[in-house]
Structure formats: C-alpha cells, structure tokens
Amino acid sequence: MQSDSSWRVGSGRKLPSSKYKGVVPQPNGRWGAQIYDKHRRIWLGTFKEEEEAAKAYDVASRRFRGQPALQNSLLLGTNNLIQDDVETMFLNSHSRVEIVDMLRKHTYYDELEQSMLNYAMDFDPTTVCGREQLFEKAVTPSDVGKLNRMVIPKQYAEKHLPLQLLSSSSSKGCLLNFEDNCGRIWRFRYSLWHSSQSYVLTKGWRRFVKEKNLKAGDVVSFYRSTGSDKRLFIESEHQDRSGEPSKKAPVVRLFGVNLFGNSKLAQ
C-alpha cells in the first residue's frame, strides 16, 4: 500500500497521500479507491471527495471481508441496527462484481436506499402504494442497436416526463432512476436531442438492453407510483416468434424478495 503515496504527476511533483486506507490521489485532483483481494488490485472508481473514496473502500471491504473488516469507519455511527442489518443483507444479496460495478457507477447508495424502502414496505403495509402505467413502447432495431439510446415518443415524453420539470437545464438533461420488477435500480440519462427534437434515454440504456436480452419488437413499459414519492418503474416483456407477448410467470414479493412461480402452480 505504500506505493499509493508515491504516485507523481508528470512534472515529478509528489501527490499528497491520503489518511484513509484504500484511497489514492489522482493527478486531476480527484481521489481513487481501490482494494486488494488475494494480491489482486480491484479499482473501485474515482470520486470528487476523499471521504467518498474512503466510503467506497469501506463498502467493498465489508462485502469482501465482512463487517469486522471496516478500516476507515466512515459508515459507522448511525446507531441504527435495522439499517445496518438491511445493508448487510443488501451486500450479501449481490455478488462482489455487482457491488464493485455500483461503486464505479456511483449508484450504490441509490440502490441501497431503494432496498431499504422495499424492506419498509414489506413490514409496514401502510407504506404500500399502487402504480400507474405511463406508456409502453415496442423497441425498434435502432433502440436495441449500437446507438446506446432509446427514443421516447414525444407525446409521452412531454406528458409524463417533462424535462423542464425534471431538470434545471433541459440542454444537459438529467439522470432518472427506474426500478424493475426485481427491485433493481436502473439509472439512465434523459435528454432532448435538439438536432432531431427527440427525447432519449442514453447513458445506461445499453446495459439494460444487454442484461434484459432485448430484441426488436420486445415491449418496454414505464410506470410511476401513485404515492407521494412518485417513484419510476420499468418492465420489459419479450415477444415470441408469433409476435404475441410472452406470458410472464406470476410474481409474489415476500420480505423484499421476488418469488417466481410457474403457471401450473398459479392455476
């Protein structure tokens, strides 16, 4: 770990070392986080603040080595045993690769917060609320191609996802979080392409297409909760060869976990 403090910029000036374990300074003024596992260096991402990088290391250390392995202790001090237990369950329910990916993409705390909300809903029926469908779209070949974007029909975008209300700068767009039916959070950049006057989901969309195995003709549906939180949801449905939507197995949610049954059991 001593090699971390010996990093130098091109001019030979020594970068300041960090007081936190697993944190290394970057030439651009940011801070990197890394952890070693079986003598293999795993990069956890780059962060604006030194403390953010230290927290990322703590999260990874907790997933890789367990609760006693916390080194920087920046995640402690909440005195909330339930919250700590939920985070432990969240960490254990995801692979190391998934946790590292969340840290790199800066989505870990968004997904953890959603997991805690789901936990609260499971044990407090008064928090359960319905949801309304906003719109659905059969994705086109270009939506699932190499362009890394999905075009939102203009009439639906302006009615249900008005950029002027979601973002202070309509030219740059904004990041939107959608929850799928497994409770996973997907973050997309939502913006208006002025050249074509198209509303699009861009950053993050390619990964959704890949992991959901979307093909042209599959249907993607968007929902919003009817509660005050106005959470957004996304679902995908594959088409069979005849062009008809495939039947989805019934889903039962218990203690924050989706239990998938088969159609025979549901009859």
N, C-alpha and C positions, 0 to 999 in steps of 0.2 A: 504493500500500500504506500510505501514511501515514495515510489515513483510518481504518485499523483502530484506531490508538491514540487516535483522537478520539471513540470511542463513549462515550456518557454514559448513566447511569441517569436515571430520571425526576426525581430531585432535583437533577440538574445535576452531581453528583459524577463526576469523570473516572475511568473504569475503568483499571486497571493494564494497560499494554501487555505483550505477550509478547516474550520474547527470541528466539522461533522464527519463522521465515518461514512465512506462511500460517496463523498461529494468531491468533485474535481472542477477547478475553474476552467473556463473556456476563453479563448482569445477575444471573442466578441463581447465579453463582459457578462455572459450568462454563466449558469452553473450546470454541470452534468452530474448525473447519478449513475452509479454502477455497483454491481455486486458480483462476488466471485462464488462459483459453485463448482466444486471438485476441480479447482485450479483453472476454471474456465471463466473468462470475463464476460459478463452479460450487461449490455448497455440498457439503462432504464429511461433514457431520454434527457432532454435539455430543458432547463427551467429559468425563468427570469430571476427568481429569488433563491438565495442559498438555502433558506428554510424549506422551500418547496422541494428542492432536490433531496434534502435530508429526509423529508417525509416520504418521498418516493422510495428511498432506500429502506426506511423502516417498514413500509408496506411489503416490499419484496422480501426483506429479511423475515418478516412474520410468516409469509407464505412458504418460503424456502426452508426455514429453520424452526418455526414455531414461535409462540408467544414469548418465551424467555429470551429469545434471540434479539429483541429490540435493542438497538445500540444508541440511537440519538434521543429516544424517549419523547419525541415531539407529538406522538399520537396518544400519549397518556394524559391523565389529568381530568378526564371527563367525569370520573366517578359515576359512570352510568354503566352498570354491569350488563343490562339488557342490550344496550347499544354495542358494547364490546362483544357480547355473545353473537349478535346478529352479524357483526363484521367478521368474526371468526368463521361463522357458517358460510358467509359470502365468499371468503377467501378459500375455504375448503371445497366449495362447490364449483370452483373454477380451477383450471389447470395452471401451472406456472407460466406457460406460454401465454395464456389468455390474460393473466394479471399483468405480465410484462407489457403486453400489447396495449392494455388500458392505460398503463402509466406513460408509455411513449406517446399515446394519442391524447393524453390528458383527459380521459373520460372515466377514470377510476371512481372519483367521488360522485359523479353523476349517476353511475350505475349502482354504487353503494347506497346512495340516497333513495333511489328507486326501490332497491331491495328492502330498505327499512320501511318505506311506505307500504310495500306489499305485506311485510310482516305485520304492520299495524292493522291493515285491513283484515288479515286472517283472524286476528284476535279481538277486533273491535268492529262488529257488524255495522255500527252507525257510520263508519267511515267509507263503507262500500257505496259506490255510485255507479250509475249506468254510463253508457256512452252512445253517441250518435254517429252514424256514418256521414262523413263529409262528401266523399266521392270515391269512385273506383276507376281504374284505367287498365285496359289490356295493353301491356307493354309492347312497343314496336321493336323491330330489329335494331334500330339505332339506339333505343333505350337500353338494350342489353348488349350493345356492341362495345367498341373500344373508345367511345367518346366520353365515358365516365360521366354520364348525365342522364337524367330523366326529365322530359318536358312535362310540366304540369299544365293541363288545359287552361287557357287564360280565364275562362268564365269561372272555373273552380278556384283558381289561384286568387283572383281578385275578390271573390265572395268569401272564401274560407280562410285564406292565408294572405291577407293584405300586407304587403311589405311595409307600407307607411306606418302601420301599427306595430309591426314586429321588430322593426329596425329603425334606429335613428338616422341611418344612412342607407337609403334604398339603392345607391350605386354600388355599395360594397356587399349588400345583403346581410344575412345573419345565419347563425347556427341554430338548427332546430333538433330537438331530441324526440324520437319516436320510440315507443315501447312495443315489442312484438308480443305474440300470444304466449311466449315462453318467459316473459318478463325481462328480456334482454333489451338494452337501450342501444339505439342506432342514432348516430349524430350525422346530419347532412348539412352542407352549406346550401342555403336557399337564396336565390338572387334572380334579378331580371337582366337578361342579356338585351341590351338596348339595340344592338345591331339587328336582331330578329324579333325584338319585342316578345321574347319567350321567357316564361318563368320556369326555372330549372332547379333540380336538386343535383348538386355536383359532388363535392368532396365527401367521400364516404359511401357514395352510391355504388361504385364498382365492387366494393367488398360485400355489400348487401346482395348484389346480383350473383356474385360468386358463391357465397355461403348458402343462399337460398336456392341456388341452381335454377335461376330464372331463365326462361326461354321466351322468344317472341310469341305472343298470344296469351301468356300467363297473366293473371289478374292481380293487381296490387290495389288494396283498399286502404283508405285513410279514415281515421275516426278521431273524435275528441270526446273527452269525458264531460258528463253533464254537471259535474261538481264545480266548485269554485276554483279548483286548481287548473282546470282546462288543459289537462294532460293530453298529449297526442299519441295516437296508436297507429301501427302499420301492420297489415297482414298480407300474405301472398298466397295465391292459390294456383296450382298447376292445372293446365288443361290436358286432357287425354287426347289420343290421336283423332278421336271423332270430333274434337273441338268443343266438347262439353266439359264444364268444370268438374274436376275430380272431387269425389265426396271425401270430406275431412272426417277423421275419427273424432268422436266426442272427447272433449277435454274437461277434466274435473280438476279444480285447483284446491289443494289441501296444504295448509301451512307453508304457503309460498312456493309449492312445487306443483307443476302440471303433471297430472296422471293421465296418460293417453290410453284409452280403452279401444277395443275393436268393435266393429259394427254388430257382431254377433252378440256380444255381451250387452250391448246397449238396447237390443231389441226386447 
